[in-house]
């Protein structure tokens, strides 16, 4: 598989790394995803869809917190990706982040994988 770094961005409590993975991209948010940091994730997710990546995997293994604003960013990316014929998969969610998805029912609209490796193999 072709693996190349597409970019990264950092603002306060959140770092977002993006790398190409075959015909898709792996987006890795590191830190806290909330009202103050949500745009830092929204921008690369939207860029990946706009650039034609058919499959986005969000590696949540290093995401320590996600509030409703962060959840809305991921839901918006999912809708945009699906409208373009793609998909957004989530991988490696920590229990505190997974709980937000369970409480809101958002886990039912995403394909969620235990690990990044499982998401990439699917």
Order of alpha helices (4+ residues) and beta strands (2+ residues): beta-beta-beta-alpha-beta-beta-alpha-beta-alpha-beta-alpha
